[in-house]
């Protein structure tokens, strides 16, 4: 076989280092709602402070970032870009009417997430009629270890990478019930696979329970997770089987629309 046919180009060869650093900075800012100082960005990403300041000046000039009270945060231009990206997501378009139906069935807020950068990206939300809501909004990146949709991706997409994901994204203790040890997270992943749905039992927010089930593509790959979010006063532990059945039924319908023929 000739070298031209057997050899594959190394993608690292074409990387522009500071453009990549700018992307890393934007991702980090997306996880820090209170913003970050340039020195903190430089330290966390191991980039020289002078380089970080130049990158931030460029990002601010283009509207991708902004500086408020000495701290950098994401800029307004990203809202437009995010909306454009979400609009092009096929599974989101197919899910919208199904989320509406799921909310009607459960009387609770429903949502759809897709895997993104070792997190769960909320791409669509259908609000419940209740005045008290705790659901994240479209564009929110949820941690995998303590969100219902994130646990679906850990169980069905990343089970073989658990150690790597946990070491690269140290689990944050968001509530007293958050699972943070590798052993506890692995046990939860195995349980999720066994029963076919995941639970966030007040692990992300106190007083809030979430449940999610997988959405499959035509080849059997999990491409999304569909779930509901509700106050624990309404969504009691006794209602888990009922809610799981309702969410799973709608998620299976979305899977069929995506060409999946399995059970």
Long-range contacts (C-beta under 8 A, 24 or more apart in sequence): 18-51, 18-54, 18-55, 21-45, 21-47, 21-51, 21-52, 21-55, 22-55, 22-58, 22-59, 25-52, 25-55, 25-56, 25-59, 25-65, 26-59, 26-64, 26-65, 26-74, 26-78, 27-117, 29-65, 29-72, 29-73, 29-74, 30-74, 30-141, 31-141, 32-73, 33-73, 34-71, 34-73, 35-68, 35-71, 35-72, 35-73, 36-71, 36-72, 36-73, 37-70, 37-71, 37-72, 38-72, 41-72, 82-139, 86-123, 86-124, 86-138, 86-139, 89-114, 89-123, 91-123, 91-215, 91-223, 91-224, 91-254, 91-258, 92-123, 92-124, 94-254, 94-257, 94-258, 95-124, 95-215, 95-224, 95-226, 95-254, 96-124, 96-126, 98-226, 98-250, 98-253, 98-254, 99-124, 99-125, 99-126, 99-226, 99-250, 100-126, 101-250, 102-126, 102-226, 102-228, 102-246, 102-247, 102-250, 103-127, 103-128, 103-228, 105-246, 105-250, 106-228, 106-230, 106-243, 106-246, 106-247, 107-234, 108-228, 108-229, 108-230, 108-234, 108-235, 108-243, 109-133, 109-135, 109-228, 109-229, 109-230, 110-226, 110-227, 110-228, 110-229, 110-247, 110-250, 111-135, 111-136, 111-149, 111-226, 111-227, 111-228, 111-229, 112-215, 112-224, 112-225, 112-226, 112-227, 113-142, 113-147, 113-149, 113-150, 113-212, 113-224, 113-225, 113-227, 114-223, 114-224, 114-225, 115-153, 115-157, 115-223, 116-141, 117-141, 118-144, 118-158, 118-165, 118-168, 118-169, 119-143, 119-144, 119-150, 120-144, 120-147, 120-149, 120-150, 120-152, 120-153, 120-225, 122-149, 123-224, 128-230, 130-231, 130-234, 132-231, 133-229, 134-205, 134-207, 134-208, 134-229, 134-231, 135-229, 136-229, 142-204, 143-169, 143-171, 143-172, 143-174, 143-204, 144-169, 145-171, 145-178, 145-179, 145-180, 145-185, 146-171, 146-172, 146-174, 146-175, 146-178, 146-179, 146-200, 146-203, 146-204, 147-200, 147-203, 147-204, 147-210, 148-198, 148-199, 148-200, 148-210, 148-211, 148-212, 148-225, 148-227, 148-229, 149-198, 149-210, 149-212, 149-225, 149-226, 149-227, 150-225, 151-188, 151-189, 151-192, 151-198, 151-199, 151-200, 151-212, 152-192, 152-198, 152-212, 152-213, 152-214, 152-222, 152-225, 152-227, 153-222, 153-225, 154-185, 154-188, 154-189, 154-192, 155-189, 155-190, 155-192, 155-193, 155-198, 156-193, 156-214, 156-222, 157-221, 157-222, 159-189, 159-193, 162-186, 162-189, 174-203, 174-204, 174-205, 175-202, 175-203, 175-204, 175-205, 175-206, 177-201, 177-202, 177-203, 178-203, 178-204, 179-203, 195-244, 196-244, 196-248, 197-244, 197-247, 197-248, 198-225, 198-227, 199-240, 202-232, 207-231, 207-232, 207-233, 208-232, 209-235, 211-235, 211-240, 211-243, 211-244, 211-247, 212-247, 213-244, 213-247, 213-248, 213-251, 214-251, 215-251, 215-254, 215-255, 215-258, 216-255, 216-258, 216-260, 216-262, 217-255, 217-258, 217-259, 217-260, 218-258, 218-259, 218-260, 218-261, 220-260, 220-262, 223-258, 224-254, 225-251, 226-250, 226-251, 226-254
